[in-house]
Amino acid sequence: MNGYLFPKENLKALTQIVLQAISKGTLSPLARNIASIGKSTSKNLMVLETIEGYATLLENVLKLPSEVALPKAVPEIPPKLKKEWCWNLFKAFLNSTHEDVTLKSYRYLNKVEEQWNHEQGESTGSIAATDDSFSYDIWVEEKNILMLNTRKRREEEEVRVCAVINIKSKF
C-alpha cells in the first residue's frame, strides 16, 4: 500500500483517513510506512523512460567517430540500470553547494576555452587571436555577472527559507 483512496467529495471518508494517518499529533506507523514507500517510488521515478530515451537518442541521432565505442542498444541495457538511479554517482554533487558546482564547471570551461583559443590562434594567425580575445573578454564578463546573479538568488532563497521558518516557529 502506498496511499489512501477515498470517494470524491466524501468528507466523512477523508476524515476517517486523516484520523488513521495521524495519532497523538504525529504520523501513525502506517502513514510513515506509506510515506517511505512513496519516497522510494518517487526517488526512482522515470528511470526507465529516461534511460531508454537517452539510449535511443544516442543510437539514432548522434554520429560518433569510429574510434568511439558505440553505446549499447536499448534491449541490451541491463534491467537493473532501468529500475533505479545510480545515486552513488551523485554523492560528490549532493555534498557540494550550488556555487561549488558552478565554479568547478566554469574552471573546466575556462580550460577548454583557453585551449581552444590557443589552438585557433596557432592555426589562423594573430588577427583571429585578437578577435577571439575580445570575444573571450565579453564571455568572461558575462560569466562573472551570471555567477553574481546566482549567488544573489541563492542568498535570497536562504533568506526566504529562514523567514518562513521564523514565521512557522512563532505559531
C-alpha positions as CSV (number, residue, x, y, z in Angstrom):
1,M,0.0,0.0,0.0
2,N,1.4,3.4,-0.9
3,G,-1.5,5.8,-0.4
4,Y,-5.1,6.2,0.7
5,L,-8.1,6.2,-1.7
6,F,-11.4,7.8,-0.9
7,P,-14.5,8.6,-2.9
8,K,-14.6,12.0,-4.4
9,E,-16.5,14.6,-2.3
10,N,-16.9,12.2,0.6
11,L,-15.7,14.2,3.5
12,K,-16.6,11.5,6.0
13,A,-14.2,9.0,4.4
14,L,-11.5,11.7,4.1
15,T,-11.9,12.5,7.8
16,Q,-11.5,8.8,8.7
17,I,-8.3,8.5,6.6
18,V,-6.8,11.6,8.3
19,L,-7.7,10.1,11.7
20,Q,-6.0,6.9,10.7
21,A,-2.9,8.7,9.4
22,I,-2.4,11.0,12.5
23,S,-2.4,9.8,16.0
24,K,-1.5,11.9,19.0
25,G,-0.3,14.8,16.8
26,T,2.2,12.7,14.8
27,L,2.0,10.4,11.8
28,S,0.9,6.9,12.6
29,P,3.2,3.9,11.8
30,L,1.0,3.0,8.8
31,A,1.3,6.6,7.4
32,R,5.0,6.6,7.9
33,N,5.3,3.3,6.0
34,I,3.2,4.7,3.2
35,A,5.3,7.9,3.1
36,S,8.5,5.8,3.0
37,I,7.2,3.7,0.1
38,G,6.1,6.8,-1.7
39,K,9.5,8.4,-1.2
40,S,11.3,5.4,-2.6
41,T,8.9,5.3,-5.6
42,S,9.3,9.0,-6.3
43,K,13.1,8.8,-5.9
44,N,13.4,6.5,-8.9
45,L,10.6,8.0,-10.9
46,M,11.1,8.0,-14.7
47,V,14.3,5.9,-14.7
48,L,13.2,3.5,-17.4
49,E,11.9,6.3,-19.7
50,T,15.0,8.4,-19.2
51,I,17.5,5.6,-19.8
52,E,15.7,4.3,-22.8
53,G,15.2,7.8,-24.2
54,Y,18.9,8.7,-24.0
55,A,19.9,5.3,-25.4
56,T,17.6,5.8,-28.3
57,L,18.9,9.3,-28.8
58,L,22.5,8.0,-28.9
59,E,21.5,5.3,-31.3
60,N,19.5,7.4,-33.8
61,V,20.7,10.9,-33.6
62,L,24.4,11.1,-32.8
63,K,27.0,10.1,-35.4
64,L,30.0,9.0,-33.3
65,P,33.5,8.8,-34.8
66,S,34.9,5.3,-35.5
67,E,37.3,5.4,-32.5
68,V,34.5,5.8,-30.1
69,A,32.8,2.7,-28.6
70,L,29.2,2.6,-29.7
71,P,26.6,2.7,-26.9
72,K,24.6,-0.4,-26.1
73,A,21.2,-0.9,-27.9
74,V,18.2,-0.3,-25.7
75,P,17.3,-4.0,-25.3
76,E,20.9,-4.7,-24.3
77,I,20.9,-2.3,-21.3
78,P,20.8,-4.4,-18.1
79,P,17.4,-4.3,-16.3
80,K,19.0,-3.2,-13.1
81,L,20.0,0.1,-14.6
82,K,16.5,0.7,-15.7
83,K,14.9,0.2,-12.3
84,E,16.7,2.8,-10.1
85,W,19.1,5.7,-10.5
86,C,22.7,5.1,-9.5
87,W,22.6,7.7,-6.7
88,N,26.1,6.8,-5.5
89,L,27.5,8.5,-8.6
90,F,25.9,11.8,-7.5
91,K,27.4,11.9,-3.9
92,A,30.1,14.4,-4.8
93,F,27.5,16.8,-6.3
94,L,24.9,16.3,-3.5
95,N,27.5,17.2,-0.8
96,S,28.7,20.4,-2.5
97,T,26.9,23.7,-2.7
98,H,25.5,25.1,-5.9
99,E,28.3,27.7,-6.0
100,D,30.9,25.0,-5.8
101,V,29.4,23.0,-8.7
102,T,29.1,26.3,-10.7
103,L,32.7,27.3,-10.0
104,K,34.0,23.8,-11.0
105,S,32.0,24.0,-14.2
106,Y,33.4,27.4,-15.0
107,R,37.0,26.3,-14.3
108,Y,36.6,23.4,-16.6
109,L,35.1,25.5,-19.3
110,N,37.8,28.1,-18.9
111,K,40.5,25.5,-19.5
112,V,38.7,24.2,-22.6
113,E,38.1,27.7,-23.9
114,E,41.7,28.7,-23.4
115,Q,43.0,25.6,-25.1
116,W,40.6,26.1,-28.0
117,N,41.6,29.8,-28.3
118,H,45.3,28.8,-28.2
119,E,44.8,26.2,-31.0
120,Q,42.8,28.5,-33.1
121,G,45.4,31.3,-32.7
122,E,48.1,28.9,-33.9
123,S,46.2,27.7,-36.9
124,T,44.8,31.0,-38.2
125,G,47.4,33.6,-37.2
126,S,47.5,36.6,-34.9
127,I,44.5,38.5,-36.3
128,A,42.0,35.8,-35.4
129,A,43.6,35.5,-31.9
130,T,42.9,39.2,-31.3
131,D,39.3,38.8,-32.3
132,D,39.0,35.8,-30.1
133,S,40.5,37.5,-27.1
134,F,37.9,40.3,-27.4
135,S,35.0,37.8,-27.5
136,Y,36.6,35.9,-24.7
137,D,36.7,39.1,-22.5
138,I,33.0,39.6,-23.2
139,W,32.3,35.9,-22.3
140,V,34.3,36.3,-19.1
141,E,32.3,39.4,-18.1
142,E,29.0,37.6,-18.8
143,K,30.1,34.6,-16.8
144,N,31.0,36.8,-13.8
145,I,27.6,38.5,-14.0
146,L,25.9,35.1,-14.1
147,M,27.9,33.9,-11.1
148,L,27.0,37.1,-9.1
149,N,23.3,36.7,-10.0
150,T,23.4,33.0,-9.0
151,R,24.9,33.9,-5.6
152,K,22.4,36.7,-5.1
153,R,19.5,34.4,-6.0
154,R,20.8,31.7,-3.6
155,E,21.1,34.2,-0.8
156,E,17.6,35.5,-1.4
157,E,16.3,31.9,-1.3
158,E,18.1,31.3,2.0
159,V,16.6,34.5,3.5
160,R,13.1,33.4,2.3
161,V,13.5,30.0,3.9
162,C,14.7,31.5,7.2
163,A,11.8,33.9,7.2
164,V,9.3,31.1,6.7
165,I,10.9,29.0,9.4
166,N,10.8,32.0,11.8
167,I,7.1,32.6,11.0
168,K,6.3,28.9,11.5
169,S,8.2,28.8,14.8
170,K,6.0,31.6,16.1
171,F,2.9,29.6,15.6
